[in-house]
Amino acid sequence: MTPGRDDRDSAADVVVIGAGNAGLSAALAARAAGAAVVVLEAAEQESYGSDSYFSGGLFRVAYDSLHEIERIVGPMGLDGAAGVDDFAAYTEADFLSDWGRVTGYRTDPELSALIVEQSQDALRWLASIGVPFRSPIVVDGSGRARHSRPGWHGGFIEAAAAGPGLTDALLRLADKTGARICYGRTAVALDPAPDGHGWTVQCRATENGTTPFPAKSVVIASGGFQADAEWRTRVLGPGWDLAKVRGSRHNTGAGIKAALAVGAASHGNWSGCHAVAWSVGSGDAGRRDANHVFERESYPFGVTVNSGGRRFIDEGSDFGAYTYARYGREILAQPGQTAWQLFDAKASDLQTSEYRYKNPEAARVTGATLAELAGRLAGRGVDAGQLVATVAEFNGAVAPAVPFSPYVRDGCRTTGLAIDKTNWAVALDTPPFEAYEVTCGITFTFGGLKVDTAARVLDVAGNPVPRLYACGEAVGGLHYFNYASGTGLTSGTVLGRIAGRGAAA
Ligand SMILES: Cc1cc2nc3c(=O)[nH]c(=O)nc-3n(C[C@H](O)[C@H](O)[C@H](O)COP(=O)(O)OP(=O)(O)OC[C@H]3O[C@@H](n4cnc5c(N)ncnc54)[C@H](O)[C@@H]3O)c2cc1C
């Protein structure tokens, strides 16, 4: 970008801060309502990488019949497959119940109800304007319909080509509809307009100091604060500086800070975040060349131990879709902030495709016997003797009578262990054996701004801060302790569209 060139004539009706799924949804909705829109994006165009870009592109959606899903993704090809009934419906009540359950019923009831109610309509809107979607339901080798990630649960639609496909489509649409995207522009402050009718967004440009962007309304869509190691540690607690950031390096909470400085209320689970098991071989933030390689979500079909060779989680406490976002915290609490996911050959068909990459960063160790695997892990700092003892004790505690099924919470469990595995527990006894080293990958933070159902930012008295909207990760109050997979993108689209329409009005 030529210094200053694209910043000339920068006045807009609506300035959106952040070009992720939420911000671009807001920009498209505001353009459709006739507003002149500028989107400020901290990343340079060549290195653009919002969390939405790095995401799997999975949206959680409520539906009453597969016909409704097929209207968005086209024919699903499930005729004759077994197990289709498991996917026949995922009602608004199901979605709300899962969301409430995983958040200890602390999620903002009005916002979560709104997002659930509008989930399908918002996706139909994206599809209608040209975002391509597909179904993540596949038919496996046994002729049974299942989610492409075994053990995932809920109603989903997936952006074709995942996060990159989603954001490419949204950026292309923004460009086509005349929303102006200014890359390399980091919003740092909001100054109220002297007449009280709008804002000037003060923006740090990569090359040329600070640039003011005047706007009648502003939408904050600049993500959470997970990429700021200092703020993360102050708020989430000791050790969080050592987590790896899975997505954007730019989501440092600048938009949240700017809004708090003009009277916005902070809201939600500030000590909570979405954090997963993530390969130790990853970079410190999202990598455009290889990010998905580092996902490690198949732990329900194996055993996880720390470097002391001991288990510390119930790997099968629920479908992975409802546990993965909280197990990163458990791994961070282990010695060295790492753990090893152990599998035997029986699990190989159940592992997600990310486990198949054989690149050096995969942090994978194999053994023809458990003793051989343990011996190799000893060279990586693991207590091999304890690991072998842990697996022997685990194998001996598996209840033999219950049939294993990856499609349901099968109740196939251990009994009598200090930490039992309560579903999908089968003995680790079939060579070859493999182990993957994982650490804590933080996805996004749960604390943020308080908004109402019109996506208006509220002050501490509960009044709207005039002409200020927020959506996406910047919003607090949606997630507490844990998270139901696919809710981030859905909430970003629903609240983004509402924010864009409101800001344009
Ligand atoms: C690896 C990974 C996989 C995921 N998979 C899924 C999934 O399959 N389904 C799902 O629902 N969720 C998923 N998530 C979570 C999901 O990506 C987020 O919840 C969602 O994308 C957030 O959208 P957003 O627009 O709020 O933030 P983002 O998409 O991160 O967009 C924020 C943008 O703001 C920019 N920005 C930041 N600060 C400033 C500033 N001061 N000025 C200007 N610009 C700024 C950033 O550069 C960024 O481009 C995943 C996340 C990751 C990291």
The ligand as a Tripos MOL2 file, in Angstrom:
@<TRIPOS>MOLECULE
LIG
   53    58     1     0     0
SMALL
NO_CHARGES

@<TRIPOS>ATOM
      1 C1         -7.1410  -22.5850   13.9470 C.3       1 LIG1
      2 C2         -8.5500  -22.1310   14.2200 C.ar      1 LIG1
      3 C3         -9.6280  -22.9450   13.8260 C.ar      1 LIG1
      4 C4        -10.9420  -22.5170   14.0760 C.ar      1 LIG1
      5 N1        -11.9920  -23.2540   13.5720 N.ar      1 LIG1
      6 C5        -13.2580  -22.8060   13.7380 C.ar      1 LIG1
      7 C6        -14.3630  -23.4610   13.1090 C.ar      1 LIG1
      8 O1        -14.2200  -24.3990   12.3210 O.2       1 LIG1
      9 N2        -15.6180  -22.9780   13.3840 N.ar      1 LIG1
     10 C7        -15.8330  -21.8860   14.1940 C.ar      1 LIG1
     11 O2        -16.9770  -21.4940   14.4140 O.2       1 LIG1
     12 N3        -14.7960  -21.2250   14.7510 N.ar      1 LIG1
     13 C8        -13.5320  -21.6420   14.5240 C.ar      1 LIG1
     14 N4        -12.4870  -20.9330   15.0610 N.ar      1 LIG1
     15 C9        -12.8140  -19.6960   15.8110 C.3       1 LIG1
     16 C10       -13.2350  -18.6520   14.7950 C.3       1 LIG1
     17 O3        -12.2210  -18.5570   13.8210 O.3       1 LIG1
     18 C11       -13.4770  -17.2950   15.4290 C.3       1 LIG1
     19 O4        -14.4220  -17.4000   16.4430 O.3       1 LIG1
     20 C12       -14.0000  -16.3090   14.3930 C.3       1 LIG1
     21 O5        -13.3410  -16.4610   13.1800 O.3       1 LIG1
     22 C13       -13.8130  -14.9060   14.8910 C.3       1 LIG1
     23 O6        -14.1430  -14.0010   13.8710 O.3       1 LIG1
     24 P1        -13.8150  -12.4740   14.0730 P.3       1 LIG1
     25 O7        -14.1990  -11.8190   12.7860 O.co2     1 LIG1
     26 O8        -14.3530  -11.9780   15.3390 O.co2     1 LIG1
     27 O9        -12.2180  -12.4430   14.2510 O.3       1 LIG1
     28 P2        -11.0810  -12.6170   13.1500 P.3       1 LIG1
     29 O10       -11.5170  -13.5500   12.0870 O.co2     1 LIG1
     30 O11        -9.8280  -12.9370   13.8580 O.co2     1 LIG1
     31 O12       -10.9650  -11.1790   12.5080 O.3       1 LIG1
     32 C14       -10.4200  -10.0900   13.2430 C.3       1 LIG1
     33 C15        -9.5550   -9.2670   12.3000 C.3       1 LIG1
     34 O13        -9.2660   -8.0430   12.9340 O.3       1 LIG1
     35 C16        -7.9290   -7.6830   12.6320 C.3       1 LIG1
     36 N5         -7.5110   -6.7570   13.6850 N.ar      1 LIG1
     37 C17        -7.1660   -7.0180   14.9550 C.ar      1 LIG1
     38 N6         -6.9000   -5.8840   15.6300 N.ar      1 LIG1
     39 C18        -7.1010   -4.8720   14.7590 C.ar      1 LIG1
     40 C19        -7.0120   -3.4690   14.8630 C.ar      1 LIG1
     41 N7         -6.6860   -2.8630   16.0160 N.pl3     1 LIG1
     42 N8         -7.2570   -2.7050   13.7580 N.ar      1 LIG1
     43 C20        -7.5940   -3.2980   12.5810 C.ar      1 LIG1
     44 N9         -7.6920   -4.6410   12.4350 N.ar      1 LIG1
     45 C21        -7.4750   -5.4180   13.5170 C.ar      1 LIG1
     46 C22        -7.1870   -8.9940   12.5910 C.3       1 LIG1
     47 O14        -6.0090   -8.8880   11.8240 O.3       1 LIG1
     48 C23        -8.2300   -9.9150   11.9720 C.3       1 LIG1
     49 O15        -8.0780   -9.9840   10.5690 O.3       1 LIG1
     50 C24       -11.1750  -21.3010   14.7720 C.ar      1 LIG1
     51 C25       -10.1080  -20.4830   15.1370 C.ar      1 LIG1
     52 C26        -8.8070  -20.8850   14.8530 C.ar      1 LIG1
     53 C27        -7.6860  -19.9490   15.2150 C.3       1 LIG1
@<TRIPOS>BOND
     1     1     2 1
     2     2     3 ar
     3     2    52 ar
     4     3     4 ar
     5     4     5 ar
     6     4    50 ar
     7     5     6 ar
     8     6     7 ar
     9     6    13 1
    10     7     8 2
    11     7     9 ar
    12     9    10 ar
    13    10    11 2
    14    10    12 ar
    15    12    13 ar
    16    13    14 ar
    17    14    15 1
    18    14    50 ar
    19    15    16 1
    20    16    17 1
    21    16    18 1
    22    18    19 1
    23    18    20 1
    24    20    21 1
    25    20    22 1
    26    22    23 1
    27    23    24 1
    28    24    25 2
    29    24    26 1
    30    24    27 1
    31    27    28 1
    32    28    29 2
    33    28    30 1
    34    28    31 1
    35    31    32 1
    36    32    33 1
    37    33    34 1
    38    33    48 1
    39    34    35 1
    40    35    36 1
    41    35    46 1
    42    36    37 ar
    43    36    45 ar
    44    37    38 ar
    45    38    39 ar
    46    39    40 ar
    47    39    45 ar
    48    40    41 1
    49    40    42 ar
    50    42    43 ar
    51    43    44 ar
    52    44    45 ar
    53    46    47 1
    54    46    48 1
    55    48    49 1
    56    50    51 ar
    57    51    52 ar
    58    52    53 1
@<TRIPOS>SUBSTRUCTURE
     1 LIG1         1 GROUP 0 **** ****
